[in-house]
Amino acid sequence: MTDPLLEPFDLGGIHLRNRIFSSSHAPGYNPDGTPSERYVAYHEEKALGGIGLTMIGGSSTVSPDSASIWGQLDFGTDAIIEPLAGMVERIHGHGTAIMSQLTHMGRRTVSNDGDWLPTIAPSPVREPMHRFWPKQMEHSDIRRVVGDFAAAARRAEAAGLDGIELVATSHLIDQFWTPLVNHRTDEYGGSLTNRLRFTFEVLEAIRAAIGDDLVVGLRMIGDEDQPGGLSREESIEIAVRLATSGLLDFLNVAGPSLATDDGLAKAIPPSGTPLMPYLDVAAAVKEAVDLPVLHATRMTDLSSARHAISEGLIDLAGMTRAHMADPHIVAKLERGEADRIRVCVGAAYCINRLHLGMESVCIQNPATGRELTVPQLVALSTGPRRRVVVVGAGPGGLEAARTCAERGHDVVLFEAQDRVGGQMVLMARASQRQREVAGIVDWLAAEIDHAGVDLRLSSPVGASEVLAEAPDVVVIATGGLPDTDFLESGADLVHTSWEVLTGAARPAGRILVFDDHGAERGLSVVEYLVDRGAVGLEVVTPDRHVGFDLATPPGPAYLRMLYGHGVLLTPDHRLISVERSGDGLRATLRNEYTRAEVVREVDSVVTEHGVVPDGSLFQELRDGSSNEGVVDLEALLAGDPQPLPGSGYTLFRVGDAVASRDVASAIYEARRLLQTL
């Protein structure tokens, strides 16, 4: 019996080889508005992996007053046609269909970038997320933008795209729909018919420009989930009107409004949240319309996608972040290796980076977005087979062992504990969201077993045990230890986050958590404590807000938890000392800007200040190594093999054994360093 996900499907005039697609998104790879080689390689990998449809060009702009802020494609000029045509040819060469979004973001962009034009909207209502007050569109603006959509569609046709998708997820099109933004009293405001007028003018202009040659769809919000916004019932009515117009070939139904920080975090839900939370919204639209319905929200695994398709709830399953984790999902399913798929863990590292002004990469797959320098598949070495010893089975050590074994080398992996995972084992104890992220380790553990790595658990080793293996290469991945050496006094009176998560410390009463790590470690410990009944808890950070490195979606998810449990948040203060005070403790905080000091009387203090490298074994082995433990940075950055000078063993370090960093850094460092060994 054919897997429902592998059944072909006709979407308008496109014949798709299966039911799986990747929805449009903007990873930040196109600084000049045309497809970069990096961007093409990123999407081509999904085509190589067997996906039926890849949608490119997330939020691709059609007009100069829709400023690109995420490295989007620019369909506003003919410069897009030639490079896009080359991309289309490459994607088609692997049997995959390719479409692009086209949009005007309206108020959902900025006016102090790009061409420095004012943002526009139906009414001058500011979007909370992007914070610029838009100009109210005049009739001349409406006519111009309608024409821009038609011109962009012609460019898409000229480049050979199979179709286009318009965007009504808090963009200009549905800014006309929602009463939250559209306060107009002319023919474009008031009744639903009037509020849809702009949309139909755009669709009619597009069809007049390209006829039926391209598939035309629309991605829309199924329920704004905002007071005064569009309800599910109103959204379904809009979907029905769109579907019966004869102007569209499909609808792609999404979740809530993206206009607020909280809404965006719900629309792109992180780990610890239900899978496919808006599938019922998409299913309700499908039941009401006679058009194919697509859906893509936290569809991380094949069983979830298969359920949605086999039950007839949707027609195409969008596995977008899932393909960032593993672009070869379909190929593995087809050859009976579904158990080897690297499943998205929902960390939202990819999206969080975008909102911090960086390009998107995957927390666990170091090749995603780096295909030009880090191939998705590790190539077998053409050089001599080497004996490799890796010490430490955290994420960095596991990736080091996996990469070396895939290269064909003989690998021994020592781990002092009775299970692999390193610090991720601790983090998994903190919360459901962290238990899900720890799936990174589950995949790596299965892969080193598949690759034949000699894993030795409960095996703390020193230099003599390592050298007894007669290694050619030694990789130290011993991680780090909690850093408490930052207080002026009282370091012996505080508990580290590790001690809390291992159960070695059980803070109670009035608890102060000091977190200057700024990411998920400290806030995960807070979640661990409140889940176990802690009340009266205060989080102190020297940053301007807690979770400084957590943008959207993880930041709002943690803030909901913190506010929901009544946690007091104290930014801009640094913990400088702790001393005993009766039966409790006195913690002194210093304001980062005024240097004024305040005192907190508490019962327990917990600190998260990162780790210091556990470097003892590295130091023992350093002098005897042929490279003195030094990485040749020039060779590393050029993608060349590390020199292996002289006789004896070469010594490397990865991950927190070098410096306190995150999981993605440890995995990428190990892969980049050892993929040429």
Residue pairs with C-beta under 8 A, 6 or more apart in sequence:
3 306
3 333
4 19
4 306
4 309
4 310
5 18
5 19
5 20
5 302
5 305
5 306
5 309
5 317
5 330
5 333
6 18
6 19
6 330
6 333
6 334
7 18
7 19
7 309
8 15
8 16
8 17
8 18
8 52
9 15
9 16
9 18
9 19
9 52
9 292
9 315
9 316
10 16
11 53
11 97
11 163
11 215
11 249
11 250
11 292
11 315
11 316
12 163
12 215
12 216
12 217
12 249
12 250
13 212
13 213
13 215
13 249
14 53
14 97
14 162
14 163
14 215
15 97
16 52
16 53
16 97
16 316
17 50
17 52
17 95
17 96
18 50
18 51
18 52
18 330
19 52
19 305
19 309
19 315
19 316
19 317
20 51
20 52
20 53
20 305
20 316
20 317
20 319
20 329
20 330
21 51
21 52
21 53
21 54
21 55
21 294
21 296
21 316
21 317
21 318
21 319
22 43
22 46
22 51
22 53
22 54
22 55
22 296
22 318
22 319
22 320
22 323
23 55
23 58
23 219
23 252
23 294
23 296
23 318
23 320
24 55
24 56
24 57
24 58
24 59
24 60
24 99
24 100
24 101
24 165
24 167
24 219
25 58
25 320
25 360
26 57
26 58
26 59
26 70
26 71
26 72
26 354
27 39
27 42
27 58
27 71
27 350
27 354
27 359
27 360
27 369
28 70
28 71
28 354
28 358
28 359
28 360
29 36
29 38
29 39
29 42
29 71
29 359
29 369
30 36
30 39
30 71
30 72
30 73
31 71
33 61
33 68
33 72
33 73
33 74
33 77
33 79
33 80
34 73
34 74
34 79
34 80
34 83
34 84
35 56
35 73
35 83
35 84
35 86
35 87
37 372
38 369
38 371
38 372
39 56
39 87
40 86
40 87
40 90
41 371
41 372
42 368
42 369
42 371
43 54
43 56
43 87
43 91
43 98
44 90
44 91
44 94
44 371
45 327
45 328
45 368
45 371
45 376
46 54
46 96
46 323
46 327
47 54
47 90
47 91
47 93
47 94
47 95
47 96
48 94
48 327
48 328
48 331
49 323
49 326
49 327
49 328
49 329
49 330
49 331
50 96
50 328
50 329
50 330
50 331
50 333
50 334
51 96
51 323
51 327
51 329
51 330
52 96
52 97
52 316
52 330
53 96
53 97
53 98
53 99
53 162
53 316
54 91
54 96
54 97
54 98
54 99
55 98
55 99
55 100
55 101
55 165
56 73
56 87
56 98
56 99
56 100
56 101
57 72
57 73
57 75
57 100
57 101
57 102
58 70
58 72
58 101
59 68
59 70
59 72
59 101
59 103
59 105
59 167
59 171
60 72
60 73
60 74
60 75
60 100
60 101
60 102
60 103
60 152
61 67
61 68
61 72
61 73
61 74
61 75
61 76
61 103
61 104
61 105
62 75
62 76
62 102
62 103
62 104
62 145
62 148
62 149
62 151
62 152
63 76
63 104
63 144
63 145
63 148
64 76
64 114
64 115
64 117
65 104
65 115
65 117
65 118
65 119
65 120
66 103
66 104
66 105
66 106
66 109
66 172
67 105
67 109
67 110
67 111
67 113
67 114
67 115
67 117
67 119
68 74
68 109
68 114
69 109
69 110
69 113
69 114
70 354
71 359
73 80
73 84
73 100
74 80
75 100
75 102
75 152
75 155
75 156
76 148
76 151
76 152
78 155
80 155
80 159
81 155
81 158
81 159
82 159
84 100
84 155
84 156
84 159
84 160
84 161
85 158
85 159
85 160
87 98
88 98
88 159
88 160
88 161
89 160
91 97
91 98
92 98
92 160
97 162
97 163
98 161
98 162
99 161
99 162
99 163
99 164
99 165
99 215
99 217
100 156
100 161
100 164
100 165
101 164
101 165
101 166
101 167
101 219
102 149
102 152
102 153
102 156
102 164
102 165
102 166
102 167
103 166
103 167
103 171
103 172
103 173
104 120
104 145
104 148
104 149
104 171
104 172
104 173
105 119
105 171
105 172
106 119
106 120
106 121
106 122
106 134
106 171
106 172
106 175
107 119
107 120
107 121
107 125
107 126
107 127
107 130
107 132
107 134
107 172
107 175
107 181
108 119
108 127
108 129
108 130
108 170
108 171
108 172
108 175
108 258
108 259
109 119
109 130
109 132
110 119
110 130
110 132
111 117
111 118
111 119
111 132
112 132
118 132
118 134
118 135
119 130
119 132
119 133
119 134
119 135
120 134
120 135
120 136
120 137
120 141
120 145
120 172
121 134
121 135
121 136
121 137
121 172
121 175
121 181
122 136
122 137
122 175
122 176
122 181
122 182
122 183
122 184
122 188
122 189
122 198
123 136
123 181
123 182
123 183
123 184
123 189
124 133
124 134
124 135
124 136
125 134
125 180
125 181
125 183
126 132
126 133
126 134
127 134
127 170
127 259
128 259
128 260
128 261
129 258
129 259
129 260
129 261
129 264
135 141
136 184
137 145
142 188
142 198
142 201
145 172
145 202
146 198
146 201
146 202
146 205
147 205
149 166
149 202
149 205
149 206
150 202
150 205
150 206
150 208
150 209
151 209
152 164
153 164
153 206
153 209
153 210
153 214
153 216
154 209
154 210
156 164
156 210
156 214
157 209
157 210
157 213
157 214
161 214
162 214
162 215
163 214
163 215
163 216
163 217
163 249
164 206
164 214
164 215
164 216
164 217
165 216
165 217
165 218
165 219
165 252
166 173
166 202
166 203
166 216
166 217
166 218
166 219
167 173
167 218
167 219
168 174
168 177
168 199
168 218
168 219
168 220
168 221
169 219
169 220
169 221
169 254
169 258
169 267
170 221
170 257
170 258
170 259
170 263
172 198
173 198
173 199
173 202
173 218
174 220
174 221
174 230
175 181
175 182
176 182
176 188
176 195
176 196
176 197
176 198
176 199
177 192
177 195
177 196
177 199
177 230
177 238
178 195
178 224
178 229
178 230
178 257
179 228
179 229
179 230
180 224
180 226
180 228
180 229
180 257
180 259
182 188
182 189
182 195
183 189
184 190
184 194
186 194
187 194
187 197
188 194
188 195
188 197
188 198
189 195
192 234
192 237
192 238
192 241
196 238
196 241
199 242
200 245
200 247
203 216
203 245
203 247
203 248
204 247
206 216
206 247
207 216
207 247
210 216
215 249
215 250
216 247
216 248
216 249
217 248
217 249
217 250
217 251
217 252
217 294
218 242
218 248
218 250
218 251
218 252
219 251
219 252
219 253
219 254
220 235
220 238
220 239
220 242
220 251
220 252
220 253
220 254
221 230
221 235
221 254
221 255
221 256
221 257
221 258
222 232
222 235
222 236
222 239
222 253
222 254
222 255
222 278
222 281
222 282
222 284
222 285
223 230
223 231
223 232
223 235
223 255
223 256
223 278
223 281
224 230
224 231
224 235
224 256
224 257
225 255
225 256
225 257
225 263
225 266
226 256
226 257
226 259
226 260
226 263
229 257
230 238
232 281
232 284
235 281
235 285
236 284
236 285
236 288
239 251
239 253
239 285
239 288
239 289
240 288
240 289
242 248
242 251
242 289
243 251
243 289
243 290
243 291
244 289
244 290
248 291
249 291
249 292
250 291
250 292
250 293
250 294
250 315
251 285
251 289
251 291
251 292
251 293
251 294
252 293
252 294
252 295
252 296
252 318
253 278
253 281
253 282
253 285
253 286
253 293
253 294
253 295
253 314
254 267
254 278
254 295
254 296
254 297
255 266
255 267
255 277
255 278
255 281
255 297
256 263
256 266
256 267
256 278
257 263
257 267
258 264
258 267
261 552
261 555
261 556
262 556
262 560
264 552
264 553
264 556
265 552
265 553
265 554
265 555
265 556
265 557
266 277
266 553
267 297
268 297
268 298
268 348
268 351
268 552
268 553
269 277
269 297
269 298
269 346
269 553
269 557
270 346
270 347
270 348
270 433
270 553
270 554
270 557
271 345
271 346
271 347
271 348
271 432
271 433
271 434
271 436
271 437
272 346
272 431
272 432
272 433
272 434
272 436
272 557
273 298
273 346
273 433
273 557
274 298
275 298
275 299
275 300
275 301
275 304
276 295
276 297
276 298
276 299
276 304
276 308
277 297
277 298
278 295
278 297
279 295
279 297
279 308
279 313
279 314
282 293
282 294
282 295
282 313
282 314
283 313
283 314
285 293
286 293
286 312
286 313
286 314
286 315
292 315
292 316
293 314
293 315
294 314
294 315
294 316
294 318
295 308
295 313
295 314
295 316
295 317
295 318
296 317
296 318
296 319
296 320
297 318
298 321
298 346
299 305
299 308
299 317
299 318
299 319
299 322
300 319
300 321
300 322
300 343
300 344
300 345
300 346
301 322
301 341
301 343
301 344
302 329
302 333
302 338
302 341
305 317
305 319
306 317
307 313
308 314
308 317
309 315
309 316
309 317
319 329
321 344
321 346
321 350
322 329
322 343
322 344
323 329
324 344
324 350
324 360
324 362
324 365
324 368
324 369
325 342
325 343
325 344
325 345
325 362
325 364
325 365
325 368
326 332
326 341
326 342
326 343
326 344
326 365
327 368
327 376
328 341
328 376
329 341
332 338
332 340
332 341
333 341
339 446
340 446
340 447
340 450
342 364
342 365
342 443
343 439
343 443
345 363
345 364
345 436
345 437
345 438
345 439
345 440
346 433
346 436
346 437
347 363
347 364
347 437
347 554
348 553
348 554
349 361
349 362
349 363
349 664
350 360
350 361
350 362
350 363
351 360
351 552
351 553
352 550
352 551
352 552
352 553
352 554
352 555
353 359
353 360
353 361
354 360
355 551
355 552
356 549
356 551
359 369
360 369
361 368
361 369
361 370
361 664
361 668
362 368
362 369
362 664
363 437
363 440
363 662
363 663
363 664
363 667
364 395
364 440
364 443
364 663
364 664
364 667
365 376
366 374
366 399
366 664
366 667
366 668
366 671
366 672
367 374
367 375
367 376
367 671
368 376
370 668
373 639
373 672
374 668
374 671
374 672
374 675
375 675
378 402
378 403
378 406
378 407
378 675
379 407
379 675
380 406
380 407
380 408
381 407
381 408
381 409
381 677
385 408
385 409
385 410
386 404
386 409
386 410
386 472
386 473
386 677
387 409
387 410
387 412
387 469
387 470
387 471
387 472
387 473
388 401
388 404
388 409
388 410
388 411
388 412
388 471
388 472
388 473
388 474
388 475
388 677
389 411
389 412
389 414
389 466
389 469
389 471
389 473
389 474
389 475
390 397
390 400
390 401
390 404
390 411
390 412
390 413
390 414
390 474
390 475
390 477
391 397
391 413
391 414
391 461
391 466
391 474
391 475
391 476
391 477
391 478
391 617
392 414
392 415
392 416
392 422
392 476
392 477
392 478
392 479
392 655
392 657
393 401
393 413
393 414
393 415
393 417
393 420
393 421
393 422
393 455
393 457
393 477
394 420
394 421
394 422
394 423
394 424
394 477
394 479
394 655
394 656
394 666
395 421
395 422
395 424
395 440
395 441
395 444
395 655
395 663
395 666
395 667
396 422
396 477
396 479
396 654
396 655
396 656
396 657
396 666
396 667
396 669
396 670
397 413
397 415
397 422
397 475
397 477
397 654
397 655
397 670
398 413
398 420
398 441
398 444
398 445
398 448
399 444
399 654
399 666
399 667
399 670
399 671
400 475
400 477
400 654
400 670
400 673
400 674
401 411
401 413
401 448
401 451
401 453
401 455
401 475
402 444
402 447
402 448
402 451
402 453
403 670
403 671
403 674
403 675
403 677
404 411
404 473
404 475
404 674
404 677
405 411
405 448
405 451
405 452
405 453
406 451
407 674
407 675
407 677
409 473
409 677
410 454
411 448
411 451
411 452
411 453
411 454
412 453
412 454
412 456
412 469
412 471
413 448
413 453
413 454
413 455
413 456
414 456
414 459
414 460
414 461
414 465
414 466
415 455
415 456
415 457
415 458
415 459
416 458
416 459
416 460
416 461
417 425
417 457
417 458
418 457
418 458
419 425
419 457
420 441
420 444
420 445
420 455
420 457
421 428
421 438
421 441
421 445
422 441
422 479
423 479
423 611
423 656
424 437
424 438
424 440
424 441
424 663
425 438
425 441
426 498
426 501
426 502
427 434
427 437
427 438
427 501
427 520
427 521
427 524
428 434
428 435
428 437
428 438
429 501
429 502
429 528
430 501
430 524
430 525
430 527
430 528
431 524
431 527
431 528
431 531
433 524
433 527
433 557
434 520
434 524
437 663
440 663
440 667
448 455
449 455
459 465
461 617
462 617
462 620
463 617
463 620
463 621
463 624
466 474
466 617
466 621
467 621
467 624
467 649
471 649
472 644
472 649
472 650
473 644
473 649
473 650
473 651
473 652
473 677
474 621
474 625
474 649
474 650
474 651
474 652
475 652
475 653
475 654
475 670
475 674
476 615
476 617
476 618
476 621
476 651
476 652
476 653
476 654
476 657
477 653
477 654
477 655
477 657
477 666
477 670
478 613
478 614
478 615
478 617
478 618
478 657
479 611
479 613
479 614
479 655
479 656
479 657
480 610
480 611
480 612
480 613
480 614
480 656
480 657
480 660
481 611
481 612
481 614
482 496
482 497
482 498
482 499
482 607
482 609
482 611
483 609
483 610
483 611
483 612
483 660
484 491
484 494
484 496
484 607
484 609
485 491
485 612
486 609
487 494
487 575
487 576
487 577
487 578
488 576
488 577
489 577
489 578
489 579
490 577
490 578
490 579
490 585
491 578
493 578
493 579
493 580
493 585
493 605
494 514
494 578
494 605
494 606
494 607
495 505
495 507
495 604
495 605
495 606
495 607
496 505
496 606
496 607
496 608
497 521
497 522
497 524
497 525
497 606
497 607
497 608
498 504
499 505
500 506
500 507
500 525
500 528
500 529
500 606
501 525
501 528
505 604
505 606
507 529
507 534
507 603
507 604
507 606
508 534
508 603
508 604
509 536
509 584
509 602
509 603
509 604
510 536
510 538
510 584
510 601
510 602
510 603
510 604
511 529
511 534
511 536
511 537
511 538
511 602
511 603
511 604
511 605
511 606
512 537
512 538
512 540
512 575
512 587
512 600
512 602
512 604
512 605
512 606
513 522
513 525
513 526
513 529
513 537
513 538
513 539
513 540
513 605
513 606
513 607
513 608
514 540
514 541
514 575
514 587
514 605
514 606
514 607
514 608
514 609
515 521
515 522
515 523
515 526
515 539
515 540
515 541
515 546
515 607
515 608
516 541
516 542
516 543
516 574
516 608
516 609
517 608
517 609
517 610
518 541
518 543
518 547
518 548
518 549
518 550
519 547
519 549
519 550
519 662
520 547
520 550
520 554
520 558
521 608
522 539
522 541
522 608
523 539
523 546
523 547
523 550
523 558
523 561
523 562
525 606
525 608
526 537
526 539
526 561
526 562
526 567
527 558
527 561
529 537
529 606
530 537
530 561
530 565
530 567
535 565
535 566
536 568
537 565
537 567
537 568
538 567
538 568
538 569
538 570
538 600
538 602
539 546
539 562
539 567
539 568
539 569
539 570
540 570
540 573
540 574
540 575
540 589
541 548
541 570
541 571
541 572
541 573
542 571
542 572
542 573
542 574
542 592
543 571
543 572
544 571
544 572
545 569
545 571
546 558
546 559
546 562
546 569
546 571
547 554
547 555
547 558
547 559
550 558
562 569
570 589
572 591
572 592
572 593
573 589
573 590
573 591
573 592
573 598
574 589
574 590
574 592
575 587
575 588
575 589
575 605
575 607
576 588
576 589
576 590
576 597
577 587
577 588
578 585
578 586
578 587
578 588
578 605
579 585
579 586
579 588
580 586
581 601
583 603
584 601
584 602
584 603
585 601
585 602
585 603
585 604
585 605
586 599
586 600
586 601
586 602
587 599
587 600
587 602
587 605
588 597
588 598
588 599
588 600
589 597
589 598
589 599
589 600
590 596
590 597
591 597
591 598
610 660
611 656
611 660
612 660
613 653
613 656
613 657
613 658
613 659
613 660
614 656
614 657
615 653
615 657
618 629
618 651
618 653
618 657
621 629
621 649
621 651
622 628
622 629
622 651
624 648
624 649
625 648
625 649
625 650
625 651
626 644
626 645
626 646
626 647
626 648
626 649
626 650
626 651
627 642
627 643
627 644
627 645
627 650
627 651
628 651
629 651
629 652
629 653
631 642
631 652
631 673
632 642
632 643
635 641
635 642
635 643
636 642
636 672
636 673
639 676
640 676
641 676
641 677
642 650
642 652
642 673
642 676
642 677
644 650
652 673
652 674
654 666
654 669
654 670
654 673
655 661
655 665
655 666
655 669
655 670
656 666
658 669
